[in-house]
Amino acid sequence: MVDNILKLFIIGIGVGNPEHLTVQAIKALNRATVFFIPDKGTEKAALRHLRTEICARFIEGDAYRFVDVPMPARARNPEDYRSTVAAWHDAIAATYQRLLTAELADGECGALLVWGDPSLYDSMIRIVDRIRANGVALEYEVIPGIGSVQALAAQHRIPLNRIGEPVLITTGRKLGDTLPDDIGSAVVMLDGDQSFRRVDQDLEIFWGAYLGTEDEILISGRLADVRDEIETRREQARQRHGWIMDSYLLRRRES
Ligand SMILES: C[S@@+](CC[C@H](N)C(=O)[O-])C[C@H]1O[C@@H](n2cnc3c(N)ncnc32)[C@H](O)[C@@H]1O
């Protein structure tokens, strides 16, 4: 007997606005019948709600179902970041592997709805590759989505790069105290520590939180002038919602 080959779509769903979905994503949603929804604890209800809302809005008929995926916890501030993340990914892969093999019947197609675009600061592709490396027969397709970088630039109505210059995409953890010499602009994501407080305050910032949602906040200007406002608005919003997702672009001011 030939083993069932599992079929999966990894679909980028945008960062909060259901209208970010591409036509390609909508077609993939309509081919899938089982949606694996991670239970992330934090950011939880709101992000889960967007996923189920997208299914209700774009899938014709109701011949599909959701499977909750419990997310293993990750150690915070570990001594060895890389090996802690690797162990965490192994645990996530094991959970998905168990659920995918148990839930996907022959001929059924599964879908993983990834926040923003699956290529940027998201591990779903790596996790699916781990499952394949474990010997599971699995075919998958990646459908790109609008990520927070595109949403940030669009909402601020700015190009990301200065003419002919590179753009760095980095995390708060990796941001130094100013931009590297040959980099005119940098997008900073995953910054729980508001690292913009410790960089060159003469840089220009374009900050956005809850981009694409009705709670979106946009603030821009010279860091020295707007830093306090960002800090205050960020903290108020975080307390009100219980979670926050924010990103920003830093660039040198034009002389
Ligand atoms: C785990 S990464 C996922 C990125 C996602 N794959 C993408 O394409 O944007 C999460 C980070 O993305 C950024 N982000 C995601 N959604 C956002 C939103 N709606 N508004 C602002 N930033 C967002 C934040 O920097 C957040 O810390």
The ligand as an SDF file (V2000), in Angstrom:
LIG
                    3D

 27 29  0  0  0  0  0  0  0  0999 V2000
    6.7370   36.9760   13.8440 C   0  0  0  0  0  0  0  0  0  0  0  0
    6.8680   38.4170   12.8940 S   0  0  0  0  0  0  0  0  0  0  0  0
    5.8340   38.0230   11.5580 C   0  0  0  0  0  0  0  0  0  0  0  0
    6.0410   38.9050   10.3580 C   0  0  0  0  0  0  0  0  0  0  0  0
    5.1230   38.5670    9.2070 C   0  0  0  0  0  0  0  0  0  0  0  0
    5.4410   37.2850    8.6050 N   0  0  0  0  0  0  0  0  0  0  0  0
    5.1430   39.6460    8.1290 C   0  0  0  0  0  0  0  0  0  0  0  0
    5.2840   39.3100    6.9500 O   0  0  0  0  0  0  0  0  0  0  0  0
    4.9570   40.8160    8.4920 O   0  0  0  0  0  0  0  0  0  0  0  0
    5.9060   39.5200   13.8690 C   0  0  0  0  0  0  0  0  0  0  0  0
    6.3530   40.9480   13.7170 C   0  0  0  0  0  0  0  0  0  0  0  0
    5.8230   41.4680   12.5140 O   0  0  0  0  0  0  0  0  0  0  0  0
    5.4440   42.8070   12.6930 C   0  0  0  0  0  0  0  0  0  0  0  0
    3.9880   42.9170   12.4760 N   0  0  0  0  0  0  0  0  0  0  0  0
    3.1660   41.9090   12.1680 C   0  0  0  0  0  0  0  0  0  0  0  0
    1.9130   42.3490   12.0070 N   0  0  0  0  0  0  0  0  0  0  0  0
    1.9490   43.6850   12.2180 C   0  0  0  0  0  0  0  0  0  0  0  0
    0.9710   44.7030   12.1940 C   0  0  0  0  0  0  0  0  0  0  0  0
   -0.3100   44.4410   11.9150 N   0  0  0  0  0  0  0  0  0  0  0  0
    1.3720   45.9770   12.4620 N   0  0  0  0  0  0  0  0  0  0  0  0
    2.6650   46.2560   12.7260 C   0  0  0  0  0  0  0  0  0  0  0  0
    3.6280   45.3450   12.7650 N   0  0  0  0  0  0  0  0  0  0  0  0
    3.2750   44.0620   12.5170 C   0  0  0  0  0  0  0  0  0  0  0  0
    5.8380   43.2020   14.1170 C   0  0  0  0  0  0  0  0  0  0  0  0
    7.1290   43.7810   14.0960 O   0  0  0  0  0  0  0  0  0  0  0  0
    5.8410   41.8670   14.7970 C   0  0  0  0  0  0  0  0  0  0  0  0
    6.6930   41.8830   15.9360 O   0  0  0  0  0  0  0  0  0  0  0  0
  1  2  1  0
  2  3  1  0
  2 10  1  0
  3  4  1  0
  4  5  1  0
  5  6  1  0
  5  7  1  0
  7  8  2  0
  7  9  1  0
 10 11  1  0
 11 12  1  0
 11 26  1  0
 12 13  1  0
 13 14  1  0
 13 24  1  0
 14 15  1  0
 14 23  1  0
 15 16  2  0
 16 17  1  0
 17 18  1  0
 17 23  2  0
 18 19  1  0
 18 20  2  0
 20 21  1  0
 21 22  2  0
 22 23  1  0
 24 25  1  0
 24 26  1  0
 26 27  1  0
M  CHG  2   2   1   9  -1
M  END
$$$$
